[in-house]
Structures are given as C-alpha cells and as structure tokens.
Amino acid sequence: MKDMDIVGRKRRFLCSTLHFPLLIFFMAILLQRSSIIVAESNMLNYTKYRQISSLRLERINNHLDKINKAPVLTIESPDGDLIDCVHKRKQLALDHPLLKNHKIQKAPSEMPRGMKVKRDDNGGSKDTNASDMKGGEGRVREDSWQMWHRNGTRCPKGTVPIRRSTVHDVLRAKSLYAYGKKRKQIPLSRHSEAPDVLSGNGHEHAIAYTGSSQEIYGAKASISVWDPSIEVMNEFSLSQIWVLSGSFDGPDLNSIEAGWQVSPELYGDSRPRLFTYWTSDSYQATGCYNLLCAGFIQTNNKIAIGAAISPVSSYAGSQYDISILIWKDPRVGNWWMSYGDNTLVGYWPAELFTHLADHATMVEWGGEVVNSRSNGRHTSTQMGSGHFAEDGFGKASYFRNLEIVDIDNTLSSVQSISTLAENKNCYDIENSYSNEWGTYFYYGGPGNNPQCP
C-alpha cells in the first residue's frame, strides 16, 4: 500500500509538472491573441468590434463585390488604403440603369473662359503670394496632393484609381443601406431664397452663398486644407462647394458637392480626404459619397476620390490649399470637376439629374460639422483649422477666389455673397475682398468652449 501511495504521488507530481507548462503555453497564446486584437483595433482606428451574423457578413461581401471592381493593379498607400486601378470602362458608374449605353466623354467640349492656369515643371501649381491678405504676410502652397502618390506608383493609362471599400468600412456605418450616404436631415423653416442649410440632426455650418435668382453653370474656389479633430466617430467636419437646384424644402433638391472632409465613420481615420457627393432627391435614395454607388464617371488616372490629402496646413506655418472647379459642359450638359488648376477628374452625367440637367440656382461655399451632443454638451469637433475667422491668415481656414460660371461659360469672381453661421460662438465666418484673392472668407471654430457650452 505504501509503495502504491508513493507511485500515486509521483504520478500526480508528474501530471502537475506536465500541466503547468501547458497552462503557461495556453496563457501565452491568449495573451498574444489579445495583443493582436488590440493592435488591429489601433490599426483600424475607430472600428468597433461586434458580433455579426454570417448572413449579414454575406450581404456585406456581396455588396463589396459589386462596388469593388476587379483591378488591373493595386497600389498600397502609406496610410493603409488600397487603391485599385480599374479599367475605366469597368468602373461602377456605368452600372447605373440610366447609363447602360453611356459613352464616356474623354474631355469637356470646352473649359470655362477666364481660367487662369499656372503649372510648374512637375505638373503641379506654383506658390501664390498671399502677402496682401488680412491676417499678415505669408505664402500659400497649392500643391496639396494625395498620400498614395508617395511610393511613386501610378495607375496605368486607361485605368482609374479607386479606393477599395472593406468590411470594416461598412461595419462603421449605421447599416449597409446607409454606407456612403448622407443622413437625411430635417430642414429648418426658411424663405425660398435662403441657402440650402439643413440644420436638423445637429448639423452646423459657416457658409457663404449666392442669391437664388440667377442661372449658374458652375463654381470654383481654393480651399485651405487642415486636419480638424473629431470628438465622436459618427461626427464629421468638411469644407466644400455645393452646386444646387430644386426645392430646398421639397423632395427634389439636386446637389453636386466636392471638397475635403474628415470622417472617421466613413474612412476609419482622421485624415482629410478629397470627396464628392451628389443627390437628385434631397438625399433620400439617390447619390452617395465618392464612387460608392453608380453615378460619377472618373476619367483621370492620377486622382483617387476618397484618398487622403497630404501635406496639410499647420498653425502659423505652411498653408496648403486645393482648387476645385465644378461646371456644366455647355454642349453635352455633363457636370465636370477639376482638381488643382486644370486637372480633370471626371464628371456627373446630365442623366442623373432633374433640375441640374438645366442649370444651378445657388452655390454655397463653406464648412459643415455634426454636433451630436453625445456628452450632453456641444461637441468639440473642430471646423476648418479649429480657430475662429478673426485669427486670419496662417491660423484660420479660408476659401479664396470664389468664382462662378455664367450662361456664356465664363468664369468670373463672385461680386456679392451672403454669409451664415447658425452658432457664431461655436463656428463663425468673415468675408472680404482683395486684388490677389478676389472674394474670400475665413471661417471655422473649435466647437465647445465657454461661450459654446
């Protein structure tokens, strides 16, 4: 019995010594797996992990298969984006039922008269002296470009660069249907000549706008690029041009939009990105951001819509801006977009619109943020640089050289604008005029502060 007891103890000791290393091994695996999850969470900034059903995942993947067309080449950007070079005749736009037999327009029939084109040896824009601007002397650099260009690879001729959408991109959205769409907002009561500012659901603006009695065929501006901080994932901060026509209070508003935005929900990070948007029914069922639905036809193989812009402006340092022009081809009727001085990006076909199939009735320039009041107070999400207009050049964000295209396809400086900011203690706007910058304005703000509780 004694010998058996000794043997039993040896076996228990042997088992315990074997189990202990196994326990350490499994704990190490668990710790490693936990660290991988944390690392992925940091890398996929703003993406919240949650359980999803296999059916929902299947639906998401089916949708992604439709919008992510097979690439000829894929370029990995330093910021993690995958840029797919897709044959221009295979792009998503041509899946639109109204564009089934559409022949891609290679270039507009004519550029707007009065365009000032300045190019350097690298195809970019030269510095523009801004020393006569209110706010002090300084220089503006117009060569704010795109981050995916840094590795030197470009999409081949005959293809267009498209930012690839991922499962995580869709999961950040409220739903699969809502992915890539602006949320329907509740309009304020306003007169018919008031701007299209839909301030329901916490949307706040600082904008300049034209009157609604004229026929407008395009708009242009140079917009300084910053990286405003965003407090909550489902908030955003953008600076853009709106080209509008239709009923502001009805279901038939037509809008073409372009500029830069910071949207953690849409992109998964806090980088400023070139974006576009369109709708022909007041943001109800038609239209989307960038190339996330059929509509906008891209013709350029160097500009990726939705890609990060780099470099950006810094406080009391270098100022970078981008020039955006949207105008209607006087012969064909498509609405073209150029980026920089004369780089054609692509166009919105006339078939997409009702009122804009003819002309626009109003243009707006300025900033917009979402104030969700998630902590029971005004958001600290910044607009523009995060500084008020009075801080001026080098500190506040700006729009300069505001121009419109008239019925004769002539581009000219806007002579008269109105401004609007719903809450000037949070975000404001100040406009002026100079020989160098024409009609311009500073705008923006920090959001939450003692005067903006």
Secondary structure, DSSP 8 states (H G I E B T S, - for coil): -HHHHHHHHHHHHHHHHHHHHHHHHHHHHHHHHHHHHHHHHHHTTT-------HHHHHHHHHHHHHHS---SEEEE-TTS-EEEEEEGGGSGGGGSGGGTT----SS-S---BT------TTSS---EE-TTSTT---EEE---EEGGGGG-----TTEEEEE---HHHHHHSSSTTTTT-----------TTS-----GGGEEEEEEE--SSS-B-EEEEEEE------SSTT--EEEEEEEEES-SSSS--EEEEEEEEE-HHHHSS---EEEEEEESSTTSSS--BTTSSS--EE--SS--TT-BEES---TTS-EEEEEEEEEE-TTT--EEEEETTTEEEEEE-GGG-SGGGT-BSEEEEEEEEE---TTSS-----BTTSS-GGG-TTTSEEEEEEEEE-TTSBEEE----EEEES-TTTSEEEEEEETTTEEEEEEEB-SSBTTB-
